[in-house]
């Protein structure tokens, strides 16, 4: 199980390793999306990912999950399919992605 280098204390209480992992994972997503993350969606993703990633560093795991969720096949990026797929994905994972900078944005 992953453990933080130093304990994190909030209001005089040390967070558990699980609480620190969740906090770091969530903070990384917020940073990747400039704070525009739907909290309900993030909690759902964290619930799904944590059992699979509890031995891995949370910030690295967040980057991996973020990259996987935002991936588009290169041959579709320029075409109409990319636009349709992007719209479907935006509806599926909420509009926060449309406000995030990332590789899926047109250049």
VENJO-V39696 format. One record per pair of residues at least 12 apart in sequence whose C-alpha atoms are under 8 Angstrom apart, sorted by the first residue. I is the first residue (numbers start at 1). J is the second residue. D is the distance in whole Angstrom. If there is no record, write none. Layout:
I;J;D
I;J;D
This chain:
1;54;6
1;55;4
1;56;7
2;17;7
2;21;8
2;54;6
2;55;5
2;56;6
2;57;6
3;17;6
3;21;8
4;17;7
4;20;7
4;21;8
8;20;7
21;54;8
21;57;8
21;58;6
22;46;7
22;50;8
22;58;7
24;58;6
24;59;6
25;46;8
25;58;5
25;59;5
25;61;7
25;62;6
26;42;7
26;46;8
26;62;8
28;59;6
28;62;6
28;63;7
29;62;6
29;63;8
29;66;7
32;63;8
32;100;7
32;101;8
33;96;8
33;97;7
33;99;7
33;100;5
33;101;7
34;100;7
34;101;8
36;96;6
36;97;8
36;99;7
36;100;7
37;96;6
37;97;8
38;94;7
38;96;6
41;93;7
41;94;8
70;102;8
70;103;7
70;104;6
71;103;8
71;104;7
72;104;7
77;104;8
